[in-house]
Amino acid sequence: MNTRILRPALAVYTAAFLLFLYGPLIVLAILSFQSQTGGPQFPIQEWSTYWYRHLFGLTETSRISQLPVGDSLVRSLVLAFMTTVVSTVLGTMSAEAFRTRFKGSGPVFYLIILGMMVPGVLVGLGMALLSNFAGIDRAWWGTAFVLHVVYTYPFAFLVMLAIFNRFDRSVEEASMSLGVSPAQTFRRVTFPIIFPGVLSAMLFSFTLSYDEFSRTLFTVGRELTLPLSIYGTFSVEIYPNIFAFGVLTTLFSFTLLVIYGVLMKRFTASRAGRFSGQEEAA
């Protein structure tokens, strides 16, 4: 009797939680199809793709200016790519170092994850004060980039640390016992095994950097990234073209997840094929 009641209750709770979680995205998608005369409110006056065409400059002159997504979007993508490369490399190297115990590993561990624990506003303000004191110009490729790495590096490190904790050292030992150098062992043996974790660390770093606001606010300088540019444009009034852009950004995020899934599937399939070939040869 308890099971009969518990399962439906859990199902209802899960459905309500998912609706609460993704409800804003659903509302955003619906409002993006308002007509030219419509605004960010219900009911929908007329269904239209006007705001999507407005976003790409395919409509006639309007009283509403286009979103400043050109240069700011490029900056955010470049900044996210730079952050992804540096954070993933640092996270992998740090996790590799933590495979063996060393003196002071505890303080070093907490020092690394400190970047994800301190509030972003405080870190950004501190970096702004430090750059002003040192006479360093604030820029998205300089001070903002440093804070993005400080923020995303702990996530990459924790992902890779979990991967290495499940890693079988005997595979590397067998490789090096055959005379293979440590560098070649890492490239040919270790890296193919930890590749799924590297992809996960890259995905974490990219999405966190691309959407970062508080740490960027005080350190970006005059050239704004995409979140700051949109916030500055619609700090007074919001129009449905921002919802259209939000839908496109969400689709872009899902595209990244699909690419991640395809790469993971191909890696798993190739690895399974390689092992089955070795078993047949044996």
N, C-alpha and C positions, 0 to 999 in steps of 0.2 A: 504493500500500500504506500509506503514511504517513497519507494522508487517510482511509482506511477505519478506521484505528485512532484517529486524532486526533478525529474527529467523535463517535464513541461515548464516548470518554474525556471530552471536553468536556461532552457531554450528562449523563453520570453525575456529573461534578463540579458542574455547575449544579444538578442535582436535589438532590444532597447539600447544597450550599450553601443552597438555598431551604428544605430541610427543617430544617437547623440554624437558619436565620434565623426561620422561622415555627413551628418546633416548640413553643416555649413557649406560643404563642397557641393551638395545637391542644390541648395538654395542659390549658391553662386552660379552654378551652371544654368539654372532656370532663368535667373535675372539677366544673364548675358544675352539672352535671345529677345530682349525688349526691342520695341521699334524705336525709331529716331526720336519720337516725342515722349517715350517712356523714360522712367527713371528707376532708381534702385528701390522700388517698392512694389508691393502686390496691390491689386491684381495686375496681371500682364495685360496691357492695353492691346497689343498686337504682336504676334510672333514674327521675328525677323532676324536676319543675320547682319543687320546694319552695323552693329558695334564691332563685329569681326572685320568687316570691310573697312570700317573707320580706323581700326587699329593698323591696317596695312596701307592706309592712304588711298583706298579705292573708292571713296565716296566724294561727293561734292563738298565744297567749303562749308564748315560747320562752326557754330558758335563755340563749340568745345574743341580745344586743341588736342592734337594727337599725344599719345603717351610718349615721354622721352625715353624710349626703350632701346634706341640705337646704340649710342656709345656706352651707356651705362650697362646694357646687357653684355656687350663685349668685355667690359671691365670685369663684371662679375664672373663671366665664364673663364677668362684668363686667370683671374685671381683664384678661382676654385681649382683650376687645373694646376697652377703652381703649388697651391696648398696641398693638393692631393699627392703630387709627386714627392714633395719634401716630407710630409707627415707619414706617408706609407713607407718610405725608405727609413726614416728615423724609427718608426714603430717596429719595423722588421728587425733592424739592427739592435734595438734595445731589447726586444723580446729574445733574440738570439743570445744576447749577453746574459740574460736572466736564466738561461738554461743551466748555468753553473752558478753555484752560490759564491758570492764574493763579499768581502768586508764592506759593510755599509749599504748592502742591497735594500734593506728595509727603508731607510731614509730616502734613498734614491727613488724607490718605487713611489712613495708618497709625494715626492717632489715632482715626479712626472705627472701623476694624476691630479696634482693641485690645479693645473690649468683648466680642468673641466669642472672644478668645484667652486672656484672663486666667481662671484657674480660678474657678468660681462661688463656691466656699467662701470663697476669699480676698476676693473682691469683697463678698460678703455680710457677712463679718466686719468688713471695713473700713467698710462703710456703717453697721453697728451701732455700732462705736466712734465714728464721726463723729457719728451722731445723738445718742448719749449725751453726747458732749463739747459739742455745740451745744444740748442740752436739747430735742431734737425727739422727740416720741413716735413710735415705730415702728408703722406701720399698713400694711395691704395696699393701700390706696388712695394711700399716700404714699411711704414709703421703698421698699417692695416694688415699687410701680409704676415708680419711677425706675430701679431695677435691671433690671426687665423690659424697659424701653425701651432701656437701655444694651446689653442682651444681644441683643435682636431687631432693633434699628435697623441694625446692620451687615449682617445677612442681607438686609433689605429694600433697603439701599443697593446691595449687590453685584448683586442681581437686576435692579434698575432700571438700574444702570450697564451691565450686559450688554445690556439692551434698547436703551438710548440709543446704545451703540457700533454697533449695526446700523441706526440710524435715518438716513433719508435727509433731509438738511437742505434739499434743494431743494424739498421739499413745503412747508416752512414759509416759505422764501424766496419761493415763488410766491404764497402767501397774503398775506404782508406787502407784496409788490409791488403787490397789488390794493387796497391801502389798509386792510387789516384790521389792527386793533391787536394787539400781542403777546398780550394777555390773551385776546382772542377767538380768535386763532390757536391758542393752547394748548388752549382749551376745545373748539374745533370741529375742529381738525386733529391736533394733537399727541396729546391725551389719547385719542381713539378708537384711534389706532395703538398707543399704549403700554398700552392697557387690559389685554391678556393679562398683561403683566408686573406691572401693579398687582395683579391678582388673585393672581398667584403670590406677590408680596411679602406680601399680606394673609394668604394661607394659611400661609406660613412663620411670620409673626409670631404668628398666633393659636395654632397648634399648639405652638410653642416656649414661649409664655407659659402656656398652659393646663396644660402638663405640667411646668413648671419647679419644681424642688425645692430645690437647693442655695442659689441666690440668695435664695429666699423664706424659708428656714429661719431666718436671723438677722434678717430685716427685717420680718416680717409682723405682729409684735405678738401680741396675745391672740386676735384673730379669725383662725382658720386657714383656709387655702385647702384645696382638695380633696386634693391629694397629701399634705400634712402631716397632715390630719385622718385619712386612711386609715392613714398610717404610724403615727400615735399610737395608733390603735385596735388595730392588729394587730402592734404591736412585740413582743408576748409570745406570742400564739397566733393562728393563721390559721384561718378557717372558710371553707367554700365560698361564702358569700354575697359575699365579695370577688371570687371568680372570676366569679360572675354579673355583678357590677358591671363587671368588666373586659371581659366580652363585650359588654355594652351600650355601654361607652365606645368599644370598637373599632368597633362598628356606627355609633356617632355620628361617628367619624373617617372611616369609609368614606362616610357620608352627605355629609360636607363635600366629600370628593373627587368624589362624584357630582354635587353641585351645581356644583362648580368645572368639571367636565367639560361639564355642560349649558350653563353660561354661556359657556364657551369655544366650544362648538359653535355656539350661537346667534350669538355675535359673529362667528365665521368665516363662517357662512352669510349673515348680513345684510351683511357686508362684501363677500362675493363677489357677492351680488345687486346691491349698489350699484354695484360696478365693471362688472358685465355690463350694467346699465341705462345707465351712462354710455357704454359702448362702442356700444350700440344707438342711443343718441341721437346719437352722433357719426357 
